[in-house]
C-alpha cells in the first residue's frame, strides 16, 4: 500500500491527492479528483489550491494533480465516505505532525523535464498565466470620507 508522503510546496507541507486516494481505498485513485473538484469552493476556503500539471511518461492526456494541505486533506477524507476514512484521518494528522515536529522531511514536488524545450516553455507559460490570474485577483481598499454622514466608507477596487 502507498505510504503517505509529505511534499513541500512553496514551503508548505502537502499530500498528493492520489496517495490519499489509495489510502482511502479508491480502486482508481484519480477518481478522487472528481471529489476535490466537486468541493473546490470549500477546498479553496481551507487554503490555497496547489496543482501541478503532469503528462504521464507513457503518453496520454495531461492531468492536474492536487497537493492538499492538512485541512484540505482532512476535509476530503470526510467527504470520501470510505470504510478506511477514520483510520486515514489519524494517519494524516500524524504525518503532518511529524513533519511539523521535524521528525520527517518533505520531498520536493516533481519538476518538468527542462531538457525538453517544449515542456520547459509550457511550464514557463503556465506559471506566467497563473501569476497573471493571481495579480488580477488582488484588490485594493479605497477609503473615502463622506462629509454628509461624517463616516468613512471602504470600497474595494
C-alpha positions in Angstrom: 0.0 0.0 0.0 1.2 3.5 -0.8 2.8 5.4 2.1 1.6 9.0 2.6 4.5 11.3 1.7 4.7 14.9 2.7 5.7 17.2 -0.2 6.8 20.7 0.4 5.1 23.1 -2.0 6.5 26.6 -1.5 7.5 25.7 2.0 4.0 24.3 3.0 3.5 20.6 3.7 1.1 18.9 1.3 -0.1 15.4 0.4 -0.6 14.2 -3.2 -4.3 13.5 -4.0 -3.7 10.1 -5.5 -1.6 8.9 -2.5 -4.6 9.9 -0.2 -7.0 8.1 -2.6 -5.0 4.9 -2.4 -5.1 5.0 1.4 -8.9 5.7 1.2 -9.3 2.5 -0.8 -10.2 4.0 -4.2 -9.9 1.4 -7.0 -8.9 4.2 -9.4 -7.0 6.8 -7.4 -7.6 9.6 -10.0 -11.3 9.5 -9.1 -10.5 11.5 -6.0 -10.0 14.5 -8.3 -13.7 14.4 -9.1 -14.5 14.7 -5.4 -12.0 17.5 -5.0 -13.4 19.4 -7.9 -17.0 18.9 -6.7 -16.0 20.5 -3.4 -13.5 23.0 -4.8 -15.2 26.0 -3.2 -14.8 24.5 0.3 -11.3 23.2 -0.5 -10.2 26.7 -1.6 -11.6 28.2 1.7 -9.3 25.8 3.6 -6.1 27.1 1.9 -4.5 27.9 -1.4 -5.1 25.2 -4.0 -1.8 23.8 -5.3 -2.0 21.9 -8.5 0.7 20.5 -10.9 0.0 19.7 -14.5 1.6 16.3 -15.3 1.8 14.4 -18.6 2.3 10.6 -17.9 5.6 9.2 -19.2 3.7 6.6 -21.2 1.8 9.4 -23.0 -1.8 10.2 -22.7 -3.7 13.3 -21.6 -2.2 15.8 -19.3 -3.6 15.6 -15.8 -3.9 18.0 -13.0 -2.6 16.7 -9.7 -3.7 18.3 -6.4 -1.4 18.8 -3.4 -3.6 19.1 -0.3 -2.7 20.9 2.9 -3.7 19.4 6.2 -7.1 21.0 6.4 -7.9 20.2 2.8 -6.9 16.6 3.1 -9.0 16.1 6.3 -12.0 17.7 4.6 -11.7 15.4 1.6 -11.4 12.4 3.9 -14.7 13.4 5.5 -16.3 13.6 2.1 -14.9 10.4 0.7 -17.3 8.1 2.6 -15.0 5.1 2.6 -14.6 2.4 5.3 -11.0 3.4 5.9 -11.6 7.1 6.3 -11.4 7.1 10.2 -8.0 5.3 10.2 -6.7 7.5 7.4 -7.7 10.7 9.4 -5.4 9.6 12.2 -2.5 8.8 9.8 -2.8 12.1 8.0 -2.7 14.0 11.3 0.3 12.0 12.4 2.2 12.6 9.1 1.6 16.4 9.3 2.6 16.5 13.0 5.8 14.5 12.3 6.7 17.0 9.5 6.0 20.0 11.7 8.0 18.5 14.6 11.0 17.9 12.3 10.7 14.1 12.6 10.4 13.6 8.8 11.5 15.7 5.8 9.3 16.7 2.9 10.2 15.6 -0.6 10.4 18.2 -3.4 7.4 18.3 -5.9 8.2 16.9 -9.3 9.5 19.3 -11.8 9.0 19.4 -15.6 11.7 18.0 -17.8 13.6 21.2 -18.6 15.9 19.4 -21.1 12.9 19.4 -23.5 12.4 23.0 -24.8 8.7 22.4 -25.5 8.0 21.2 -22.0 10.1 23.9 -20.4 8.2 26.6 -22.5 4.9 25.1 -21.5 5.8 25.1 -17.8 7.0 28.7 -18.0 3.8 29.8 -19.8 1.6 28.1 -17.2 3.4 29.8 -14.3 3.2 33.1 -16.1 -0.6 32.7 -16.7 -1.1 31.7 -13.0 0.8 34.7 -11.9 -1.3 37.0 -14.1 -4.5 35.5 -12.8 -3.3 35.9 -9.2 -2.4 39.6 -9.9 -5.8 40.2 -11.3 -7.4 38.9 -8.1 -5.5 41.4 -6.0 -7.9 44.1 -4.7 -7.0 47.4 -3.1 -9.3 49.0 -0.5 -10.1 52.7 -1.0 -11.2 54.8 1.9 -13.4 57.7 1.3 -14.8 60.2 3.7 -18.5 61.1 3.3 -18.9 64.7 4.5 -22.7 64.4 4.7 -22.7 61.4 7.1 -19.3 62.0 8.7 -18.4 58.4 8.1 -15.5 56.7 6.3 -16.5 54.2 3.6 -14.3 51.4 2.3 -14.5 50.4 -1.3 -12.7 47.5 -2.9 -11.3 48.1 -6.4 
